[in-house]
């Protein structure tokens, strides 16, 4: 690789400034994390496409989080987390577990 190489991303740059700029980029940081995990690097075009798709999801519909036990929907992880710690959720969960145990006992008979 002539010039200034980045072994992590398998790229080469024509100037030191280009290389320094690359080292501080999100693409390089992402590939560093992949390298630590023993995964191969991704090309810049693939990374940019994934970033654009992730941004579209953020700008589009909000994420929804669902509690299967209580059959409730939440719009943030924090509200779901608070719900999971609530007494109402704990009671509903205990009731569901008790009902499941009763069903298992009846199947054994």
C-alpha positions in Angstrom: 0.0 0.0 0.0 1.7 3.2 -1.1 1.2 6.5 0.7 -0.3 6.6 4.2 -2.1 3.3 5.0 -4.8 2.5 7.5 -4.4 -1.2 8.3 -7.7 -1.3 10.1 -9.8 -0.2 7.1 -7.5 -1.5 4.4 -7.3 1.9 2.9 -4.4 4.1 1.7 -4.2 7.9 1.7 -2.1 10.3 -0.4 -1.4 12.7 2.5 -0.8 12.6 6.2 -3.8 15.1 6.7 -6.2 12.8 4.8 -5.0 9.9 7.0 -5.4 11.9 10.2 -8.9 13.0 9.2 -9.8 9.4 8.4 -8.5 8.2 11.9 -11.0 10.6 13.6 -14.0 9.5 11.3 -16.9 7.5 12.5 -16.1 4.9 9.7 -12.6 4.3 11.1 -14.0 4.1 14.7 -16.6 1.6 13.6 -14.0 -0.6 11.9 -11.8 -0.4 15.0 -14.7 -1.9 17.1 -15.2 -4.6 14.4 -11.5 -5.4 14.5 -11.5 -5.8 18.3 -14.4 -8.2 17.9 -12.5 -10.2 15.3 -14.7 -9.1 12.4 -13.5 -7.8 9.0 -13.8 -4.1 8.1 -16.7 -2.6 6.1 -16.2 -0.5 3.1 -16.9 3.3 3.4 -19.9 3.0 1.0 -21.5 0.2 3.0 -20.9 2.2 6.3 -22.4 5.4 4.8 -25.5 3.5 3.5 -26.1 2.0 6.9 -25.7 5.4 8.6 -28.2 6.9 6.2 -30.7 4.1 6.8 -30.3 4.5 10.6 -30.9 8.2 10.3 -34.1 7.6 8.3 -35.4 5.3 11.0 -34.7 8.0 13.6 -36.5 10.6 11.5 -39.3 8.3 10.6 -41.5 6.6 13.1 -40.4 6.5 16.7 -39.4 3.2 18.1 -42.0 1.5 20.2 -41.2 -0.8 23.2 -43.7 -3.4 24.3 -44.3 -5.2 27.6 -45.7 -8.6 26.7 -46.8 -9.3 30.3 -49.0 -6.1 30.6 -49.7 -5.7 26.9 -48.6 -2.0 27.0 -46.6 0.0 24.5 -44.0 2.6 25.4 -42.2 5.2 23.3 -38.8 5.2 25.1 -36.5 2.7 26.8 -36.7 4.8 29.9 -40.5 4.6 30.2 -40.4 0.9 29.6 -37.6 0.5 32.2 -39.7 2.5 34.8 -42.7 0.3 33.9 -40.8 -2.9 34.5 -39.8 -1.6 38.0 -43.4 -0.7 38.9 -45.6 -2.5 41.4 -48.3 -2.9 38.8 -46.0 -4.7 36.4 -44.6 -6.9 39.2 -48.2 -7.9 40.3 -49.2 -8.7 36.7 -46.1 -10.7 36.2 -46.7 -12.7 39.4 -50.3 -13.4 38.4 -49.2 -14.5 34.9 -46.6 -16.8 36.4 -49.1 -18.3 38.9 -51.6 -18.9 36.0 -48.9 -20.6 34.0 -48.0 -22.9 36.9 -51.7 -23.8 37.2 -51.9 -24.7 33.6 -48.8 -26.9 33.9 -50.3 -28.7 36.9 -53.5 -29.4 35.0 -51.6 -30.8 32.1 -49.7 -33.2 34.4 -53.1 -34.7 35.6 
